[in-house]
Amino acid sequence: VLSTSQMTALWLYYVEEMPVKEVAQVLGRTRVAVKTTLFRARRKLMPLLDQSEDSPEADYWRSPTKKHGCPEAAEVPHG
């Protein structure tokens, strides 16, 4: 769904937690271009994320018993 530059920008910004300035340096683009790329990538992904809200998997991720990515963690006694 995303172009290579959109995916790279999202990855660097959200996963690698780089500031926009550093993402721009890595990609050889201006900060404004990176901000635009991030905006367009998020806008492109939004319909897909909205669709997933109706899936059983989305219910799992919204579950109040899910802790730290592991639903079983709520069942394990601590202490």
MARZA-244956 format. One record per residue (C-alpha): x, y, z. Coordinates in steps of 0.02 Angstrom, whole numbers, plus 50000, padded with zeros to 5 digits. Layout:
// residues N
XYZ
...
END
This chain:
// residues 79
500005000050000
501425012050043
502845017849932
504605013449985
504945031150043
503325031650145
503715015050228
505505020250265
504965036950337
503645028650448
504875015550506
506235027950549
505025039750636
503955027450734
505025011850757
506775019250764
506055034750853
507075046750749
506565065050749
505975072150582
507635081250560
508615064850567
507375055850453
507615069950329
509505067850337
509395049050310
508205050850163
509105065950090
507515076350096
506935092150183
506005091650348
504445098150261
504555084150132
504705071150272
503215078450366
502205077950205
502735060050172
502245054750349
500565063550334
500165055350167
500715038250228
499605039350383
498155045450275
498425030550158
498425018250303
496915025450394
495575016350292
496474999950322
496575003050508
494735007950513
494274991450429
495264981750557
494244989650697
492814977950652
493854962050655
493984949750801
495844953750810
495414972050844
494334966450991
495814956651058
496944971951053
495614982551140
495394969451277
495614976651453
496484960551509
497864962351380
499454968151463
501104971151376
500534961851220
500164945751314
498364942051368
498984928251481
499934941051585
498304946151668
498054928251729
499794925651803
499894929851989
501224942752027
502064942252194
END
